[in-house]
Amino acid sequence: MRIFPRKSQSLLCYNVFMDKLEKIITLCKGRGFIFPGSEIYGGLANTWDYGHLGVELKNNIKREWWNFFVRENKNAVGMDGGILMNPNVWVASGHVAGFSDPLMDCRDCKTRHRADKLIDVFQKDIDPDAMSVSEMEQFIAEKKIPCPNCKKTNFTPIRQFNLMFKTNRGVVEGSENTIYLRPETAQSQFVNFQNVQRTSRLKVPFGIGQIGKAFRNEITPGNFIFRTVEFEQMEFQHFTTDAKSLVDYKTFQDKAMDFYVSRLGLNGEKIRFKDHIQLSHYAKAAADEEYQFPFGWGEIGGTHHRGTFDLGNHQDLSKKNLEYQCPTTNEKFIPTVIESTYGCDRLVLAVLVDAYHEEQIADDDVRVVLKLKPSLAPYTVCVLPLQKKGLTEKADEVFAMLSREFNTTYDDTASIGKRYRRQDEIGTPFCVTIDYDTLEDGCVTVRNRDTMEQERIKIDDLVPTIRKTL
């Protein structure tokens, strides 16, 4: 993730980008998308609550993902694993021994930073994940990489900090009662591989999809909802054969781009694939999918060839046979896994950034509009009686009809122009206005969010007309 502008990028351009992020944050709080967590008590660093609009947007993104990867795939099923798992799960996965951040403190301004991020921001053609702790320390010292906060070059030695949240099960605290909040959702898909395969009777290759909360004790969170201590993942584990795995890996990279563009409406030119330079010993390929946020390129998902690492480790530690037996050849083997993973909260941010527009309507009039894909918008349609007097009953009838088909809102406060603008700001694709002519001809005025064009439509034609756009 690039927090600072490239040398070739002007500071003015960078400030414009960050100004857009600040405007989005203000919009999110002011309109009910996202609020600071525990705000009345002064908040809790980098925790966020989704308001009445934010939860609808987030649920719509999750629904699109679930449909795309699970429901529309005949060789896939879903599951919902628990947040708390047997501690041995995280031993087998490698999280207990190796899930840590290399942290350095600035001795001058007392801020804390990840050494790998300092290197990544300073020089993009080097992979800090491939460097040892001593190599990172030496590189930072030799290149005189400055503190992002005070610009001094006076860091403490690197310390490793495990990212898993610990808690205790039972009434007595002690190491023997330590369990963890899961740092990823994938492991429940692996430990339930055999249960799902047996009960669903699916044959390899097949996939398991899951959406759920994960927790990481991040020391350097930031950039709004991009990096938080509590977040939601959407992960699909594809179980296949080693011989077919690289073909499937490429297939899921293509599916990722298709999902971003066709289902979320993201601009494909602002998405890139970043191959891992240094691969894990068990992997044949791995790539992050990054979106160009106002603060720089940031990971929103990834496609990873995990080999047999996860199922193999769980088999070794649990002493349970997790082999799959092919019903055709009777061959027994540990399936290879291709993981397709997505950060739900990061995709919410990417969708908001992509959709946010300011349009100059007149010299002193700027329209703020969220051009969300209609299927993602918190509300599909808003019902607006032109006046309360004499039109409320008919407006209520139209609202009742539309709300049975779409997520519908109702607004009868302020001028019609101000009401239109409120709906533009939250991304509502259509506004349906009931006026006094409606009582005579049974027609309403439908306003399009993106074009601002208005059309008279019969009430009986409203549902099919709107459904065509979803």
N, C-alpha and C positions, 0 to 999 in steps of 0.2 A: 504494500500500500504506500503510495506517495503522498506525504502530508505537505511537503513543500514544493514550490514550483521548480521545474527543470531550469537549468541555467539559460536555456534558449527561450523560456517562457517569461514574459514580462510580468512584473509585480502587479501592474494594473490589471492585466488579464486574470491573474490569479485572484485578486481581490473581487473582481466581477463574479468569478465562479463561486467563491465563498459567500458572497452577498446573496447569491441564489439559494444556497443552503440555509442561510439565516432566515430568508423569507419563507422557505418551506417549513422550517421549524416553527416560526411564528404562526403560519397558517395552520399547522397541525394542532397547536395548542388552542388557537383562537376559535377554530371551527369544530374541534372535537375528534380529531384523529388520534393524537398521541399526547399524553400528559407526563410530566416528570413524576417518577414514583415517590410516594409518601410526601407529596409536596407540602402539605400543611405542617409537617414536622421538619421542614428544611431539606427534605429529599434524602435519597440514598444514592451515592455516586453511581451514575450511569445505570439506573434502573428506570424503566418506563412502563406506563400503563396505557393500553389502547382504549380510547374512548368509543362512543357509539358509532362514529364513522370509521374509525380505524379498525375495529373488530370486524366490521362488514367487509372492508377492503381485504384484510388479512384472510378472512374465511373464504372469500372469493378466489384468492390466489391459491389457497390450499385445495379448494374444490377443483380448480382447473388442473392442478398438479395430480390430484388423485384420479381424476377422469383420464388424464393423458397417459399416466404410467400404470394404473391398476385396472380401472374399469374397462378401458378400451383395448386391453391386452388379454387375449384368451389364455396366455401362459403366465398369468400373474395374479396374486392375491395380496390382501393387506393384513396387517396386524397392529396391535397396540401394546407394546411391552411396558413393563413397570419402570419407574424412575429409579427405585432402589433394587439392587441386585446383589447376589452373593459376592463378597469381596474378591473371591477367586476369579471371577469374570474379568476383573481389571488387572489381575496378575497375568492371566493368560493373554490378554490383549496387549500387554506391554505398558499400560498406563501407569501402574504403580511404580515401575522402575524408570520409565523414560519420558513421562508426559510433563515436561517442565519448560519454563522460559529462562533464557540467559539474561539476567537483570544487572544493570549498572546504575549507580547513583552518581549524580553530578555533585562534587564536593562543594561547589560554589553556590548553586541555587537550590540544592537539596531535592531536585526533581529526579524521578526514576524512569529509566528507559530500557527497552529491550535492545540488546546488543545487535541481534540479527536485523532488526528494523533500522537501526542507525546505519548499518552497512548497506542494506538494500536501498535506502533513500539516497545514500552518497554515491553508490556505483551499482547500476542496475545489471551489469553483465557478470556479476559475481553472485554465486548462490551461497549465502551464509549457512544454509542447512548442511552444506557439505564440509563446513569448517569445524574444527575442534574449538573448545573454549579458549585455549591458549592462542590458537590461530586468530580467533576473533579479537581477542585483546591486543595482540600484536598489530593486526591490521588497523584497528581504530587508533592506536598510538602512533604508528608510522605515518598514516594518512592525516593525522591531526583532525579527525572527524569531530565537529563541534557539537556541543549540547544544543538541541533545538530551542531551548528556552533562553539561555543566557549567552550562547555562542562561545563559551569557554571550553577548554579541552582538558578537564581535570576530573576524570572518572575513577570510581572505585573499581577493584577487580570484579569480575563477573561472578554472580552467585546464581545457582539453579533454584528455581521456585516451582514446586509442583502445582499444577493448575486445578487439581480436583478438590472439590469441597468435601470436607470430612464431617461426619456426624456420628452419633452413637445410637445403637439400638439397645433398648432396655433401660432400666432405671439406674444402672451403675456405669459410670464412665470408665473407660480403660481401652488399651490397644486391642484387647481381644474382642471388644464390642464395636470396633470402628467399621463403619460402612461409608459408602460414598454416594453423593448425588452424581448421576451418570454424566460424563463429559461428552458423550455422543449417544445417539440412539441405535447405532448399527449393531452393537453387540447382542441386543435381544433378538435381532433377526438371525444372528448366527447360532445362538444357543437354542433357538427354537426351529432351526432349519429342519431337523428330522421330524419334529412334531407336525410342522406345517406340511411337509412333503407327504408324510404318511396319511394325514387326514384329508388333504386336498387331492391326493392321488396324481399330482402333477409330475411330469417327467422332465428330467434335465434335458434342455435348458428351460428354466423357469425363474420367476422373480418374486420377491417379497417387498412390498412397499410399506412405509411407516412414516407417520408424522408425529412429532412429539417434542417435549421440552428437554433441553440439555443445559448444563451449568458448568461454567469455567471461572475459576477465581482469577480473572484477568487483573493484572496490576496496572496496565496501561490501556484502559478502555477509552472510547471516544468517538467523535464524529457521529453524534446523535445516536441512532439505533444501529449503526454499522457494527460496532464492537461493544458487546454488553456482557454482563456476568450471567444473565439468564436469557435464553434465546430458544427459538424453535427451528428444528431441522425437518427437512423432507428428504428421506433417503430411500433409494431403491437398490436392493442387492440382487444382482442377476447371477444365478448359479449355472455354470456352463462347464464345458470340457476344456482342458488345456489346449487341445488342437484348434478349437474354434474361438479361443478367448480373444485374440488380437482383432479378429474380424468383428466380434461383438463389442470390443472396446471402441472401435471406430464408429460402429452403429450408434452407440450411446452418446458419443460426442455429437453426432449429427442430430440425434433426438434432443439433446440439450439445446442446441441452437434453434431447432424447430419450436421447442417449448417456449423459449424466451421471446421469439418473434411472433409466432402464430397465436399462442395462448395468452401471453402477457402484453403483447403489443410493443415490446421494447425495440428500440432502434438497433438493428444488427450491426451498424457501423460503430456503435459504442460498446461492442462486446468483442473480446478477444480471448483466444486460448493460449495459456502460458504453460508450456511443457516444463516438467520438473527436470532440472539439470542433473541432479543427483537422485537416483532412484533408491528406494529401500531394497534390501537384499532379496526380498520376496516378490518384488514387482517387476513387470516387464514394461509398463508404461504408466504415466500419471500426468494429468494436466489440470490446472485450475482454469475456471471460466471467470473472467474479470469484466467488470463494467466500469465505464469512465464516469466516476462520480465528480462532483465539483472539487473534491479534495484530491483527485487523482484516481488511478486504476485501483480497484478493490475487488477482492474475491467474492463472488456470489454463489459459486457452486464448483463442482469438480467431477471429473471422471477418472477413476482409479482402478488399475489392474492390481487386485490384492492377492492374486494367486491362491494358494491353499493355506496361507498363513493363519487366518482366523480360525477356520474349522479345524485345521491341523493342531493348533495350539490348544484349543478347547478339548479336542479328543485326547491329547497327551496329558493335560492336567486333570481332567474329569475322569479319565480312564473309561469313558463311554465311547463305543464305536459309532462314529458319525459318517461312516462310508455310505455312499449311495450305490445301489446295485441296479445296473441297467437291465430292464425287463427283456430287452431284445438279445443282448450278448451275454448277460449274466456277469459282466465285468463289474468289479467293485473298485470304487475310487473316491477320493475326496474331491468334490467339485471345486473348480476355480471360480473366483468371485470377481465380477466387474461391478464396481460401485458407482452409482450416479447419485450425487448428493447436492442438496440445495439449501441455502440459508434463507428461511422464510422471512425473517425480519429484514435482512439485507435486500431481499427482492421487493419488499414493501417500499423500502427507501429508493431503490432503483426505479420502480414504477412511478413513484411520486416525482422524482427528479425528471424522468422522461416526459411526464405528463404536464409539468408546470410550465405555463406560458403567460407572458404578459403581452397584450396587444394594444397598440395605440389606436383608439377609436376616434379621438379628436385631440386637439392641441393640449387640452387639460383633462383628458379622460383616458385612463389606462385600464383595460379589462384584464383581471386575473382569472385564468381559467385552467382547470385540470382536465386535460384532454385524455382521460382514462378510456381504455377499451370499455365499451358499454357493458360487457359481461363482468368486468371487475369493479365498476362504479358502486359505491356504497348504496346509493339509491338509483334505480333505473329511471324513475319518473317522479315528478312532483306535480301535485294537483293544486292549482291556484284559482280560487274564486276572485274575479275582478273586484267585486265588492262583497262585503258580508251580507248586506241587506238583500234579501230575496234570492240569493244564489247559494247559500250554505247547504240547503237540502240537496240540490242537484249536485253540488261539488262532493258532498258526502257519498252520494250514490256512485259517482264516478270513481272516487277513492276506493270504495268497497269492491267495485268490480276489478280495478287494476291491482289492488293489493292481494287479490287471490292468485294473481299470475306473476307479479313482480314485486320487488322490494320498493315500496312507494312511500313518499312523504307528503306532507300537507303544509301549506304556508299561506296564511291570510293576513299577515302583518306587514305594514309599510306599503309603499307604492309598488306597482307591478314591475317597474324597472329595477328597483332595489332587490326585489325578490328574485328576479332573473339572475342578477349578479351574485346573489348568495348561492344559488344553485350552480352557477358557473364555477365558483370558487371551490366547491366540494365535488365537482365532476359529474353532476347529474346530467345524463345525455338528453333528456326530454322534459319539457315543462308543458303541462296541459292546462290551458286557461279556460275557465267557464265564465261566459259573459251573459248579458241579458238576451242576446240573439240565440244562445244555446237553448233557452226555454221555448223558443219558437221553432227552430229548425233542427234541433237534436245534434248540432255540430259543435266542436270545440276547436280552439286554436292550439296547434302543436308547434312548439318552438324547438329547433335543433340547437344544441349547445355549441357545436363547432362552427356552424355557418351562421347562426342567429336568424336563419330564415324561418318564417312562420307559414303554416298551412292549415286551412280549415278541413277537418276530418270528422266524419260521422262517428258518434260515440260507439256504435256497433263495430266499427272498423279499427278502433284503437288497439286492441290486444294483438290482432294479427300484424298490424303495421309496425308496432314496436318490437314484436317477437322476431321479425325479419332481420333486425339489426344485431341480435344477440348470437 
